[in-house]
Amino acid sequence: MQTTIKASPASKKKLERLRAQVTRHSGRRVSQRELVDHLIARAAKDPTVTAEALSGVEASMGPRELRDFLRKRKGWGVTDASVDIDAWLYGGRR
């Protein structure tokens, strides 16, 4: 069963460039289908790594790291209206 996968022009260009590099290194012609099948099989071996790479989010701080971070804050000596920020942003009583 074959399925067509839509990809952005930039991704298609990268795939073609990767295919050409693999062909050059291996000394034999590698099709896009063969390359995509290999990439999928490789990603399927460890889905956790793939999920982390796609999330784009670093691991968040735990409670202890957050407390340590907040303790390191220093006052700037500037008075502000942070307690009235909602009133300034959304209107209403101050």
Beta strands, then each sheet from edge to edge (+ up, - down):
end
